[in-house]
Amino acid sequence: MSKKTLNIGLVGYGFMGRTHSNAFLQAGRFFDLPFQPVLKAVCARNPERVKSFAENWGYEAIETDWRKLVERDDIDLIDIASPNDTHSEIAIAAALAGKMVMCEKPLGRNAAEAIAMVEAVEAAKVPNTVWYNYRRVPAVTLLKNLIDEGRFGRIFHYRAKFLQDWTISQDLPQGGEGLWRLDVDVAGSGVTGDLLAHNIDTAMWLNGPIAEVTAMTETFIKERKHNLTGDVQPVGIDDASAFLCRFENGSLATFEATRYARGHKALYTLEINGEHASAFWDLHDLHRIQYFDHRDEGQLRGWRSIHITDGDHPYMNRWWVPGLQIGYEHTFIHQFADFVQAVGEGKESAPTFRDGLATDHVTDAVLKSAKTRQWETVSK
């Protein structure tokens, strides 16, 4: 019996457009989905490049105006993989048109935009999710399961960092394709919304809501030439961001993100310390967690390295034989598969837009605290 199709309309053909398209193609080959994903149309402003992208990934049609994509009767799901300043308008229009909506992170450039997006999808009652893909790393999912089982006991500490080095050169321009993350009008913020948003989402998924923050940010290079105008303009994004926080459960945390850590391309690490156990995870070794349990026999007590490849580990029974690893791209496949399964069952698929809003509330508080130099309460 043939499955009902899920017709997908993608907005954006950059890095995230590729990761999402790969997930759409692969999910049904490894997961038993209730719908058959169909790459119906992709939209971007450059007709030649979007045509090439469509041919490479197998999209049936192209559009150069996202409004036409949203208006199409043959589209069930709008996936937003375009720059941050487009998220809100596209998502709201898609919800009003009755489409399911998937959106890249951060949800909005700020919480105000995200609130409008949440209200739109909830009023329309359409399935929605934000691509915080690190939740779907099997090792991180296993860590979540261990925490929920109570193996850590009371949580005392959480610490996370996300380090890159690609914007150090003062000759790097801001704005335009590939560099819009340096343009505050498009991105909304710098590493706070781009990198720390990932850390924050994972942290709140593992350890609950964040109550208050105190932060500092820095823009090391104050002016850059703008790619689109050629004018030298002030830089409005943060190059580095660090904050302390208290979770609602009473635990303390440190977070740090920067694009000025020479030698680091994507160093995302987290550690959590509890009453009974501690764990550490590193994106560069994403298939492992380092785990310590104080209840182990004294003579054998110590840190252990757990290789997350067995069939009883999250998601791994869908892939290869034990001992063989998976990678970054699989996290998007997992998230899309979970989303489609949830749609088939009439359930929500976290992180929802409301979950994405919670992260935006934290990043807003971080940026506010960096200006006021005071502790700031996170809005709800």
LINHU-V467234 format. One record per residue. N is the residue number from 1. NEAR is the number of other ideal C-beta (glycine too) atoms within 12 Angstrom. Layout:
n->N near->NEAR
n->N near->NEAR
This chain:
n->1 near->5
n->2 near->7
n->3 near->15
n->4 near->16
n->5 near->22
n->6 near->34
n->7 near->28
n->8 near->46
n->9 near->49
n->10 near->51
n->11 near->47
n->12 near->39
n->13 near->37
n->14 near->29
n->15 near->23
n->16 near->30
n->17 near->36
n->18 near->22
n->19 near->32
n->20 near->44
n->21 near->36
n->22 near->30
n->23 near->41
n->24 near->41
n->25 near->27
n->26 near->28
n->27 near->36
n->28 near->26
n->29 near->18
n->30 near->22
n->31 near->28
n->32 near->16
n->33 near->30
n->34 near->23
n->35 near->30
n->36 near->25
n->37 near->40
n->38 near->27
n->39 near->35
n->40 near->33
n->41 near->39
n->42 near->43
n->43 near->41
n->44 near->32
n->45 near->22
n->46 near->19
n->47 near->17
n->48 near->14
n->49 near->21
n->50 near->31
n->51 near->21
n->52 near->16
n->53 near->30
n->54 near->29
n->55 near->17
n->56 near->19
n->57 near->29
n->58 near->20
n->59 near->35
n->60 near->21
n->61 near->25
n->62 near->33
n->63 near->32
n->64 near->22
n->65 near->20
n->66 near->37
n->67 near->21
n->68 near->21
n->69 near->37
n->70 near->35
n->71 near->21
n->72 near->27
n->73 near->15
n->74 near->21
n->75 near->36
n->76 near->31
n->77 near->41
n->78 near->52
n->79 near->50
n->80 near->49
n->81 near->39
n->82 near->34
n->83 near->39
n->84 near->40
n->85 near->25
n->86 near->35
n->87 near->45
n->88 near->37
n->89 near->27
n->90 near->40
n->91 near->45
n->92 near->36
n->93 near->32
n->94 near->42
n->95 near->33
n->96 near->24
n->97 near->28
n->98 near->23
n->99 near->39
n->100 near->39
n->101 near->47
n->102 near->53
n->103 near->53
n->104 near->41
n->105 near->41
n->106 near->49
n->107 near->50
n->108 near->42
n->109 near->38
n->110 near->34
n->111 near->35
n->112 near->19
n->113 near->33
n->114 near->42
n->115 near->27
n->116 near->27
n->117 near->44
n->118 near->35
n->119 near->23
n->120 near->35
n->121 near->41
n->122 near->22
n->123 near->16
n->124 near->24
n->125 near->17
n->126 near->31
n->127 near->35
n->128 near->43
n->129 near->46
n->130 near->43
n->131 near->44
n->132 near->39
n->133 near->38
n->134 near->41
n->135 near->40
n->136 near->41
n->137 near->43
n->138 near->37
n->139 near->43
n->140 near->42
n->141 near->33
n->142 near->33
n->143 near->41
n->144 near->31
n->145 near->24
n->146 near->31
n->147 near->35
n->148 near->16
n->149 near->14
n->150 near->15
n->151 near->26
n->152 near->33
n->153 near->21
n->154 near->19
n->155 near->34
n->156 near->23
n->157 near->28
n->158 near->40
n->159 near->29
n->160 near->42
n->161 near->35
n->162 near->40
n->163 near->33
n->164 near->30
n->165 near->22
n->166 near->24
n->167 near->33
n->168 near->20
n->169 near->19
n->170 near->19
n->171 near->13
n->172 near->26
n->173 near->28
n->174 near->39
n->175 near->30
n->176 near->21
n->177 near->23
n->178 near->19
n->179 near->27
n->180 near->30
n->181 near->42
n->182 near->41
n->183 near->33
n->184 near->30
n->185 near->24
n->186 near->30
n->187 near->36
n->188 near->38
n->189 near->43
n->190 near->43
n->191 near->47
n->192 near->48
n->193 near->45
n->194 near->41
n->195 near->46
n->196 near->48
n->197 near->51
n->198 near->42
n->199 near->49
n->200 near->50
n->201 near->44
n->202 near->44
n->203 near->47
n->204 near->39
n->205 near->36
n->206 near->39
n->207 near->39
n->208 near->24
n->209 near->30
n->210 near->45
n->211 near->28
n->212 near->28
n->213 near->40
n->214 near->29
n->215 near->40
n->216 near->27
n->217 near->35
n->218 near->23
n->219 near->30
n->220 near->25
n->221 near->28
n->222 near->15
n->223 near->19
n->224 near->31
n->225 near->24
n->226 near->25
n->227 near->22
n->228 near->19
n->229 near->15
n->230 near->13
n->231 near->14
n->232 near->18
n->233 near->23
n->234 near->18
n->235 near->33
n->236 near->27
n->237 near->40
n->238 near->38
n->239 near->39
n->240 near->36
n->241 near->43
n->242 near->34
n->243 near->41
n->244 near->29
n->245 near->41
n->246 near->29
n->247 near->29
n->248 near->21
n->249 near->27
n->250 near->21
n->251 near->32
n->252 near->25
n->253 near->43
n->254 near->28
n->255 near->47
n->256 near->35
n->257 near->42
n->258 near->34
n->259 near->38
n->260 near->29
n->261 near->26
n->262 near->15
n->263 near->13
n->264 near->24
n->265 near->16
n->266 near->24
n->267 near->27
n->268 near->38
n->269 near->34
n->270 near->43
n->271 near->35
n->272 near->42
n->273 near->27
n->274 near->31
n->275 near->21
n->276 near->24
n->277 near->31
n->278 near->32
n->279 near->39
n->280 near->30
n->281 near->40
n->282 near->27
n->283 near->33
n->284 near->19
n->285 near->21
n->286 near->33
n->287 near->35
n->288 near->28
n->289 near->39
n->290 near->25
n->291 near->32
n->292 near->26
n->293 near->25
n->294 near->19
n->295 near->16
n->296 near->16
n->297 near->9
n->298 near->9
n->299 near->6
n->300 near->11
n->301 near->16
n->302 near->15
n->303 near->19
n->304 near->18
n->305 near->18
n->306 near->25
n->307 near->22
n->308 near->36
n->309 near->26
n->310 near->22
n->311 near->17
n->312 near->14
n->313 near->29
n->314 near->30
n->315 near->33
n->316 near->29
n->317 near->18
n->318 near->24
n->319 near->29
n->320 near->18
n->321 near->11
n->322 near->16
n->323 near->15
n->324 near->16
n->325 near->23
n->326 near->29
n->327 near->22
n->328 near->24
n->329 near->28
n->330 near->37
n->331 near->37
n->332 near->38
n->333 near->37
n->334 near->36
n->335 near->40
n->336 near->42
n->337 near->35
n->338 near->36
n->339 near->44
n->340 near->36
n->341 near->25
n->342 near->25
n->343 near->28
n->344 near->22
n->345 near->15
n->346 near->11
n->347 near->16
n->348 near->24
n->349 near->32
n->350 near->27
n->351 near->39
n->352 near->34
n->353 near->47
n->354 near->27
n->355 near->35
n->356 near->45
n->357 near->42
n->358 near->38
n->359 near->44
n->360 near->47
n->361 near->38
n->362 near->50
n->363 near->53
n->364 near->39
n->365 near->39
n->366 near->46
n->367 near->37
n->368 near->28
n->369 near->30
n->370 near->31
n->371 near->17
n->372 near->17
n->373 near->13
n->374 near->15
n->375 near->20
n->376 near->28
n->377 near->22
n->378 near->34
n->379 near->24
n->380 near->18
